[in-house]
Amino acid sequence: MKLRQVAGVTMLRASLSTSGYSIGKPGVPWGAIERATWLSLRKTSRSYQEEVVRKISSLKECFDVIQYGALSYDVEKFPLFAIKSRDWNPEKPNVLVTGGVHGYETSGVHGALLFLETKAAFYSNKFNIVVAPCVSPWSYETIQRWNAASLDPNRSFGKDSHPQAEESLALMRFIESLNIDQWLCHVDLHETTDTDETEFRPAKAARDGVAYEPDTIPGLLLTHPTNILKE
Ligand SMILES: [Zn+2]
């Protein structure tokens, strides 16, 4: 089954490299019309409120739940949350965990929530812990890498990034508001998806007006051929 998927990816890659992405003109960066077209074609596939916010609400007994903003696309639907461990102590090292910077990378969002549900209270004896489990909730619902403005939040954290993704800006402002001098570690949860090569890299090339160069998906490369046949 995996082998057929690999073959499917290869075939789609070939067709994309000759015909280009469906939005925009080859070699011309997207403007407002192309970005609006891209946005109009996104579909909501799952509920941030049901799958993420509900779980966050159930953590309130053991952690401080802070709403640090809301996405302007829909402030009711997309509040932004961080969860802080209690017994905060400046003597303890500080640890930050982020998930869902890329909303389509589901395991990061639910991995961060699972950490909160199962292990974070134990580790909070030794560490001050802050978790932002779903940094880009619109992208979570639509299973997209980019935000609604077709920007990659993970390429928008620098102060000089322009234009800046509001998801990144809100998180940076929140982190600054904590006034923490030193973070011992930041665990930023990502994964590689099969759609990177079939959708997101071609879309990025089209958006930026550059030629799409077919590449490989690291997860597939790391799997030995014999293992693919077994799966
Ligand atoms: Zn990612």
Boltz pocket constraint, residues with backbone or C-beta under 6 A from the ligand:
constraints:
  - pocket:
      binder: B
      contacts: [[A, 101], [A, 102], [A, 105], [A, 154], [A, 189], [A, 190], [A, 191]]
      max_distance: 6.0
